[in-house]
Structures are given as C-alpha cells and as structure tokens.
Amino acid sequence: MSTAIIGAGVMGETLLSGLVRAGRRVDQLMVGEKRAERARELEERYGVAVVSNREAAAKADTVALVVKPQDMGDVLDEIAPDLRPGQLLVSLAAGITTAFIESRVPEGVAVVRVMPNTPALVDEGMAAISPGSHCDEAHLAEVESLMASTGKVLRIPEKQMDAVTAISGSGPAYIFFVVESMIEAGVHLGLPRATATELVVQTLVGSAAMLRETGTHPVVLREQVTSPGGTTASALRELEIHKVRAAFLAAMEAARNRSRELAEGI
C-alpha cells in the first residue's frame, strides 16, 4: 500500500524517517510539500517522491495529514476532490475530531485520529489512535503499523483524546520543564552545569527504565527511595507544601481544555 505524508515539518519528517527505517519501500512513499527547497532536501535525504498535496491525495492508499490544526480546514478543502471512498485518511493534528474531517471529505473515506508526541524523534514515541465512523480493523491495523515505526501505539475511544493530548501529547514539555528545574537547582547548589545536566538526564533515563521494565507502581518505587527522616523525605515534603501535585493536575486540565477549544474554534 502506498502512503503519502502531507506536511513535512518536524513530525511529518519524523514519521517519514521512521517508516523508512522500519523497511517501508521508498517507492511506496510520497510527501506533499509546496516549498521547493524543502522538497529537494527530502528527496535527497530519503529518496522519496515529493509531489503536490492533490497528487499525493490522488495516488496514495493512505494519506497522513501532519499539519497544524488551524491549517486543517484549508488542506482538506484542497485535497477533498481527489479523495475516494475506502481510502484511509490519518490526522495527526491536535484537537481536530474525526467528525470534522469526515464532514469535509467524500462519504466512505476512512478517518483515524492520532495524537503522537515528540519522543517519536528517537523512536520512543507514544501515539494514541481513534477510529472514525468508516474505519474497519484493517484501517486501524495500518495506522498501528505506521505509528509503530516511531514508538508505541494505543487504541482509545475518541472521547478520551483531549485527555491523551494533555498527558502524552504535551507531556514531554512537562518532563523537560522538570529536568530544566532540577539542572538549575544543581547549579544553585554548586555543581557545574555540565555535571548537573549529566546527573539529571541519567537519573531521568534510569527512572523511566525502572518504571517500564519492572512494572512496579510509581508509589512503590518512590517509597523505595524514601527513607524515614532522610534527605528524600525532606525534599518530598517541600514539594507537597508547594502543592506540586495539584499544580500538575491543574496544568493538565488546562491542556485538555485548550485541546477542546482548538476543536471548537475550527
């Protein structure tokens, strides 16, 4: 099956490079890109055909739309005349519902909504997928195959997609914010910045590996580090005093609400 990626920004190229590394035939991949310089760059780097959006939509069995939410309506209007029933349309745009897309394309086009995240850049992404009204198992399996080229994939009901956006879609930014804060704390405590950075990053990597490989609940892992009356207990007490747990909840609620607003504003 041929696949076209419309939108050659960071996430679009990430998906393209993941598919190439996963063994997808380059002659079965194409990219819709209007900027001539960017088109030449992608052709030279991956050996793929770079075509117009309409040509991509007309030729491909699967079309992945990796565009900004505010651009989705215009892109759908552009390619709708070239889409056909049974074709698979995959949206990676935050907040855009399958119903919105289905209302802009021919009846019978299968739509799947995807929420990826940026660790896909290093093949450690987390993508959640939700089917539209014309999807069958084969369509979902194809999207799982596409997104598995850059990490893990999870099927969810679309009503949960705004929460997923808040947790994993925006999640890397929260982690980077914490890492940034810990590095600055290390510098404040007298460590060279390079040393603080190496300590924090490896601590993060190791902690994530423990969570994934042991399957142990994070509360248990936290308690294993926290000796009564010790240094960790003192630090955690300060986090509780400053309501860090409540702040994370409020932040993710704000992200979920913004995801809803994006959909309503289209």
LOMAR-206623 format. One line per field, with one value per residue: residue number from 1; chain; residue in one letter; x, y, z of N, C-alpha, C in turn. Coordinates in steps of 0.2 Angstrom, whole numbers. Layout:
<atoms>
pos (NUM ...)
unit (A ...)
code (A ...)
n.east (X ...)
n.north (Y ...)
n.up (Z ...)
ca.east (X ...)
ca.north (Y ...)
ca.up (Z ...)
c.east (X ...)
c.north (Y ...)
c.up (Z ...)
</atoms>
This chain:
<atoms>
pos (1 2 3 4 5 6 7 8 9 10 11 12 13 14 15 16 17 18 19 20 21 22 23 24 25 26 27 28 29 30 31 32 33 34 35 36 37 38 39 40 41 42 43 44 45 46 47 48 49 50 51 52 53 54 55 56 57 58 59 60 61 62 63 64 65 66 67 68 69 70 71 72 73 74 75 76 77 78 79 80 81 82 83 84 85 86 87 88 89 90 91 92 93 94 95 96 97 98 99 100 101 102 103 104 105 106 107 108 109 110 111 112 113 114 115 116 117 118 119 120 121 122 123 124 125 126 127 128 129 130 131 132 133 134 135 136 137 138 139 140 141 142 143 144 145 146 147 148 149 150 151 152 153 154 155 156 157 158 159 160 161 162 163 164 165 166 167 168 169 170 171 172 173 174 175 176 177 178 179 180 181 182 183 184 185 186 187 188 189 190 191 192 193 194 195 196 197 198 199 200 201 202 203 204 205 206 207 208 209 210 211 212 213 214 215 216 217 218 219 220 221 222 223 224 225 226 227 228 229 230 231 232 233 234 235 236 237 238 239 240 241 242 243 244 245 246 247 248 249 250 251 252 253 254 255 256 257 258 259 260 261 262 263 264 265 266)
unit (A A A A A A A A A A A A A A A A A A A A A A A A A A A A A A A A A A A A A A A A A A A A A A A A A A A A A A A A A A A A A A A A A A A A A A A A A A A A A A A A A A A A A A A A A A A A A A A A A A A A A A A A A A A A A A A A A A A A A A A A A A A A A A A A A A A A A A A A A A A A A A A A A A A A A A A A A A A A A A A A A A A A A A A A A A A A A A A A A A A A A A A A A A A A A A A A A A A A A A A A A A A A A A A A A A A A A A A A A A A A A A A A A A A A A A A A A A A A A A A A A A A A A A A A A A A A A A A A A A A A A A A A A A)
code (M S T A I I G A G V M G E T L L S G L V R A G R R V D Q L M V G E K R A E R A R E L E E R Y G V A V V S N R E A A A K A D T V A L V V K P Q D M G D V L D E I A P D L R P G Q L L V S L A A G I T T A F I E S R V P E G V A V V R V M P N T P A L V D E G M A A I S P G S H C D E A H L A E V E S L M A S T G K V L R I P E K Q M D A V T A I S G S G P A Y I F F V V E S M I E A G V H L G L P R A T A T E L V V Q T L V G S A A M L R E T G T H P V V L R E Q V T S P G G T T A S A L R E L E I H K V R A A F L A A M E A A R N R S R E L A E G I)
n.east (4 2 9 6 12 7 13 27 34 43 37 31 42 48 39 40 54 54 46 54 66 59 58 49 45 53 48 35 31 27 28 19 23 25 35 49 63 63 57 67 77 71 69 83 87 79 75 63 47 42 28 13 0 -12 -9 -3 -14 -22 -15 -11 -14 -15 -16 -8 -11 -1 -2 -4 -17 -25 -23 -29 -43 -41 -32 -40 -50 -43 -38 -49 -57 -49 -49 -56 -69 -66 -52 -39 -37 -27 -26 -15 -16 -18 -33 -42 -57 -63 -76 -76 -67 -73 -84 -79 -74 -76 -90 -87 -74 -61 -57 -44 -40 -25 -14 1 18 33 44 44 54 66 62 54 41 24 9 -8 -23 -38 -53 -63 -80 -81 -71 -62 -56 -44 -40 -37 -27 -17 -14 -9 3 9 12 19 32 38 38 27 10 -7 -24 -38 -55 -62 -67 -59 -48 -44 -39 -29 -21 -17 -10 0 3 6 15 29 34 32 40 53 53 53 66 74 72 78 91 94 93 104 115 113 116 129 135 144 137 137 139 128 118 121 119 106 99 103 98 84 83 86 76 65 67 66 53 47 52 51 38 33 22 23 22 27 40 44 43 53 64 64 69 63 63 74 85 77 64 63 64 53 43 44 39 26 21 22 12 14 9 -4 -3 2 -10 -18 -12 -13 -26 -29 -22 -30 -42 -39 -36 -49 -54 -47 -53 -66 -65 -62)
n.north (-6 11 26 43 58 72 87 92 95 95 84 77 74 66 55 50 47 37 27 24 18 7 -1 2 2 14 18 17 27 44 62 77 93 110 119 122 121 114 102 97 95 84 74 72 67 56 49 49 53 69 78 87 92 88 78 69 65 60 48 40 26 27 42 53 67 79 92 109 112 124 124 114 114 121 113 101 105 108 95 87 84 75 63 47 35 22 25 28 41 49 58 69 80 91 91 91 84 67 68 81 81 71 77 85 78 66 54 39 39 33 38 41 47 53 55 60 61 70 62 53 56 50 37 33 36 40 35 38 32 34 28 34 35 26 17 1 -15 -17 -4 2 -7 -4 10 8 1 11 21 13 13 23 21 17 12 15 10 20 26 40 50 51 58 71 71 63 70 80 73 64 70 83 80 78 91 94 86 90 103 100 93 104 112 105 104 118 119 111 118 129 124 122 114 111 116 106 95 94 93 80 72 74 70 57 51 53 45 32 31 31 19 9 10 6 -7 -14 -14 -10 -1 17 23 14 13 25 25 16 24 33 35 35 51 55 62 62 62 74 83 79 83 97 98 94 104 115 112 104 92 96 106 100 93 104 110 100 99 111 110 100 107 117 109 105 118 121 112 117 129 128)
n.up (0 -4 4 8 15 20 24 29 41 57 64 53 45 54 55 42 41 51 45 34 40 46 36 25 8 -2 -14 -12 -4 -2 -2 2 -2 -3 -3 -12 -9 3 -2 -11 -2 6 -4 -8 5 8 -3 -8 -17 -20 -20 -26 -14 -19 -29 -21 -13 -22 -27 -17 -6 8 17 27 37 42 49 55 67 64 50 45 39 27 20 19 11 0 -4 -5 -17 -23 -15 -11 -8 4 5 16 28 39 53 61 69 83 93 82 77 71 66 61 51 43 38 29 18 5 6 15 15 26 42 54 69 77 91 92 100 104 107 97 88 92 91 102 104 109 104 102 95 87 80 66 59 48 48 48 55 47 43 55 59 49 53 65 62 54 65 74 69 75 89 103 102 105 106 108 114 105 113 124 119 121 134 132 124 133 143 136 124 126 136 136 137 150 157 152 157 171 171 167 178 189 184 185 199 203 199 207 219 218 209 193 178 167 174 182 173 167 178 180 168 166 178 175 164 169 179 171 164 175 178 167 164 176 180 191 203 203 215 224 220 223 237 239 238 248 263 280 288 280 267 255 259 266 254 247 255 254 241 242 251 243 234 222 216 214 206 194 191 188 177 167 166 160 148 142 141 132 121 118 115 103 94 94 89 76)
ca.east (0 6 7 8 13 6 15 34 38 47 33 30 48 49 35 44 61 53 44 60 70 55 58 44 48 53 44 28 31 27 27 16 26 25 41 54 69 61 56 73 80 68 71 90 89 76 74 55 44 39 23 8 -5 -18 -7 -2 -21 -25 -11 -9 -19 -16 -14 -7 -11 3 -2 -6 -24 -28 -22 -33 -48 -39 -29 -45 -54 -39 -37 -56 -59 -45 -50 -61 -71 -61 -46 -38 -35 -24 -24 -10 -17 -21 -40 -47 -61 -64 -82 -74 -63 -77 -88 -75 -71 -81 -93 -84 -66 -60 -53 -42 -36 -19 -11 8 22 39 49 45 60 71 59 51 35 18 4 -15 -27 -46 -56 -69 -86 -80 -65 -63 -50 -38 -38 -34 -20 -12 -12 -4 9 13 14 24 38 41 36 22 3 -13 -31 -43 -61 -60 -69 -53 -42 -42 -35 -22 -17 -14 -5 6 5 10 19 37 36 32 46 58 52 56 73 77 72 82 98 96 94 110 119 112 119 136 138 145 131 138 139 121 114 123 116 98 97 104 93 78 83 86 70 60 68 64 46 45 55 49 31 31 19 27 22 31 47 46 44 59 70 62 70 60 68 80 85 72 58 63 63 46 39 43 35 19 20 21 7 17 5 -10 -1 2 -16 -21 -9 -15 -33 -28 -20 -36 -47 -36 -37 -56 -55 -45 -58 -72 -63 -61)
ca.north (0 17 31 50 62 79 91 90 99 90 77 74 70 60 49 48 43 30 22 21 14 1 -5 3 4 21 19 17 33 51 68 83 98 115 123 119 120 108 97 95 92 77 70 70 63 49 46 49 57 75 80 92 89 85 72 64 63 56 42 36 22 30 49 56 74 81 99 112 112 129 124 108 115 123 107 96 108 107 88 83 82 69 58 42 30 17 27 30 47 49 65 70 87 91 94 90 77 63 71 87 78 67 82 89 73 61 49 32 39 31 43 39 52 51 60 57 65 71 57 49 58 45 30 32 40 37 38 36 32 33 27 37 31 22 13 -6 -17 -16 3 3 -10 0 15 5 -1 17 24 9 14 28 20 13 14 13 12 23 30 47 55 52 60 78 70 60 76 84 69 62 74 89 78 79 98 94 82 94 108 97 92 111 115 101 106 124 118 108 124 133 120 122 109 114 115 100 89 94 90 73 68 74 66 49 49 53 39 26 30 28 12 6 10 2 -14 -18 -14 -8 6 23 25 9 15 32 24 13 29 37 33 39 56 56 68 62 63 81 86 77 87 103 98 94 110 119 109 102 88 100 111 96 92 110 111 95 101 117 107 96 112 120 104 106 124 121 109 121 135 127)
ca.up (0 -4 9 7 21 19 29 30 46 61 65 46 43 59 53 36 43 55 40 30 45 48 30 20 2 -3 -20 -10 0 -6 3 -1 1 -8 -3 -17 -6 7 -7 -13 4 7 -10 -7 11 9 -10 -9 -22 -17 -25 -23 -10 -23 -32 -15 -11 -28 -29 -11 -2 15 17 33 37 48 48 61 67 60 43 43 35 21 17 17 6 -6 -7 -5 -24 -25 -11 -13 -3 5 6 23 30 46 55 67 71 89 93 76 78 65 63 57 45 39 36 23 13 2 10 14 17 32 45 60 73 80 95 94 104 101 108 91 85 94 91 109 104 112 99 103 89 87 73 64 58 42 49 50 58 43 43 62 59 45 57 70 58 53 70 77 66 79 96 105 99 110 104 113 112 104 119 128 115 124 140 130 122 139 146 132 118 129 142 135 139 157 159 151 162 177 170 167 185 193 182 188 206 204 198 213 225 217 204 186 174 163 179 184 167 166 183 180 162 168 183 172 159 173 182 166 163 180 178 161 165 182 180 198 203 205 223 227 218 226 244 240 238 253 270 285 291 276 263 250 263 266 248 245 260 251 235 245 254 237 230 215 213 212 200 188 189 185 171 163 165 156 142 140 140 126 116 116 112 97 90 94 85 69)
c.east (4 4 10 7 12 7 22 38 41 43 32 36 50 45 38 50 59 50 50 64 66 55 53 48 48 49 37 27 31 26 24 19 27 31 47 60 68 60 62 77 77 69 78 91 86 75 67 53 41 34 18 4 -10 -15 -6 -9 -23 -22 -11 -16 -21 -13 -14 -6 -7 4 -5 -14 -28 -27 -26 -39 -46 -36 -35 -49 -50 -39 -44 -58 -55 -46 -56 -63 -67 -54 -45 -34 -33 -23 -20 -11 -21 -28 -44 -50 -61 -71 -80 -71 -68 -82 -85 -73 -77 -84 -89 -77 -66 -55 -51 -38 -31 -16 -4 12 29 45 49 51 66 68 56 45 30 12 -3 -19 -34 -49 -62 -75 -86 -74 -66 -56 -43 -36 -34 -27 -15 -10 -7 3 13 16 19 31 42 40 31 15 -2 -19 -35 -49 -59 -62 -64 -47 -39 -37 -29 -18 -13 -9 1 8 9 15 26 39 36 38 52 58 55 63 77 77 77 90 99 97 101 116 119 115 126 139 139 139 131 137 131 117 115 119 109 96 97 99 86 77 82 79 64 61 66 56 43 46 53 41 28 27 23 27 26 38 49 47 51 65 69 63 66 65 74 80 79 65 58 62 56 41 38 39 28 17 18 16 9 12 -2 -9 -1 -5 -20 -18 -12 -23 -33 -27 -26 -41 -45 -37 -45 -58 -53 -50 -64 -71 -62 -67)
c.north (6 22 38 53 69 83 89 94 93 84 74 70 65 54 46 44 37 25 19 16 7 -3 -4 5 11 23 19 23 40 56 74 89 104 119 119 117 114 102 93 92 85 72 67 65 56 46 46 54 63 78 85 88 85 78 67 61 58 49 38 32 25 37 52 63 76 89 102 112 118 129 118 109 117 117 102 99 107 100 84 80 76 63 53 38 24 19 29 36 47 56 65 77 87 94 93 83 74 66 77 85 75 72 86 85 69 56 42 33 37 36 40 45 50 57 57 62 65 66 52 50 53 38 28 35 36 40 34 37 30 33 32 32 26 17 5 -8 -16 -9 4 -1 -7 6 13 3 6 20 20 10 19 27 16 16 11 15 15 26 37 52 56 56 67 76 67 66 80 79 67 66 80 86 79 86 98 91 87 100 106 96 99 113 111 103 113 124 115 114 128 130 119 118 113 112 108 94 88 91 83 69 68 70 59 47 49 46 33 25 28 21 7 5 5 -6 -18 -19 -12 -1 11 24 20 11 21 30 20 18 33 34 38 44 57 62 68 64 71 85 85 82 94 103 98 101 115 117 107 97 91 104 107 94 98 111 106 96 107 115 104 102 115 116 105 112 124 117 113 127 134 128)
c.up (0 1 7 14 18 25 31 35 51 62 58 44 48 57 47 37 47 50 36 34 46 41 25 14 0 -9 -18 -5 -4 -1 -1 2 -5 -8 -7 -13 -1 3 -9 -8 6 2 -9 -1 11 2 -11 -14 -18 -22 -22 -19 -14 -26 -27 -13 -16 -29 -23 -8 5 14 24 33 43 48 54 61 64 53 40 38 28 17 15 11 -1 -9 -7 -12 -26 -21 -13 -8 -2 7 13 24 37 48 62 70 78 89 88 77 71 62 59 51 40 35 30 18 11 7 9 15 24 36 52 63 77 84 96 99 101 102 102 87 87 95 98 109 107 107 101 97 91 81 72 62 52 42 50 53 54 43 50 62 55 49 62 68 57 59 74 75 70 87 97 102 104 106 109 110 110 109 124 125 118 130 138 128 128 143 142 127 121 134 141 138 147 160 158 156 169 177 171 174 190 191 186 196 208 204 204 219 224 212 197 182 170 168 181 179 166 172 182 174 164 173 180 168 164 177 178 165 169 180 172 162 171 183 187 198 206 212 226 226 222 234 245 241 244 260 275 288 287 272 258 253 264 260 246 249 257 245 237 247 248 232 223 212 211 206 194 186 185 178 166 161 160 149 138 137 133 120 113 113 105 92 89 90 78 65)
</atoms>
